[in-house]
């Protein structure tokens, strides 16, 4: 069965193709460092030769973070993550750090000095920022357009975050270019209306993403770098006029030695009101010759996990089902029933709904 067959990403031999998807959980401390709860959370979900992708880790304090969202900027934060990576490695697992910048998704309410969020263009995302008090009433802010010098500085910021991740013991980094966040805002035509070399054509809108990848690959090695994309994201009020051409171009220009690319399926049902069954990742699979991770829509249709792996050879990233089943790999291997997840505890604090889901026991 392909899902339980070994494969390789970068320099790491994996024993199966089930991946812990990157999942924001809001459990970091007041200094945005992982806690002992976080160490236990990742330890529980580690399997020998299994790949885990961390929750999104902010590149800096000004990257648009929220309380409970981790960073990898200070020595204390790096040391906190080292405890996580050591716990994973003790059980024989592999862990990549997902690094990101919120861009216009951020807010002056939380930014240092109450500075405005930034983006490729001064275009606010439609909708309500549910994390800003009074909750449920504050619309997304209009971001300040980044200057070209600031864009160059942000590339360096991503490199520093990647280097800090390696110092913390991560086996690699995943660049978060999905879900309407900063890199995704540059790529999509609805959120990027620049008229310089970072906007307009597909080549220009992809430039920021490719500069980050090239700079990080030069620093830590391409075999330690993955990249996540969501051409039909469903989040962040972004959209693109030509998704197949846009992300096809990016794949053609990425370093072919990257550890993997990670795509969100258009059928993803985590953020969409209804899955998109018309579009497909298959054209991207044909372009990319290296390891390919598919995510989205697997928790509520676990039969797809095995069928997609069989048909494509892809690794399969699973989110909500992995939250509720720390022993998910064994449950899928043996056909054991799954725990049901409790959405009400996804974004709370403390151990409930985080490290207290039970492992399977024979009835």
Buried (B, 14 or more C-beta within 10 A) or exposed (E): EBBBEEBEBBEBEBBBBBBBBBBBBBBBBEEBBBBBBBBBBBBBBBBEBBBBBBBBBBBBBBBBBBEBBBBBBBEEBBEBBBBBBEBBBEBEBBBBBBBBBBBBBBBBBBBEEEEBBBBBBBBBBEEEBEBBEEEEEBEBBBBBBBEEEEBBEBBEBBBBBBBBBBBBBBBBBBBBBBBBBBBBBBBBBBBBEBEEEBBBEBEBBBBBBBBBBBBBBEBBBBBBBBBBBBBBBBBBBBBBEEBBEBBBBBBEBBBEEBBBBBBBBBBBBBBBEEBBEEBEBEBBBEBBEBBBBBBBBBBEEBEBBBEBBEEBBBBBBBBBBBBBBBBBBEBBBEEBEBBEBBEEBBBBBEEEBBBEBEEBEEE
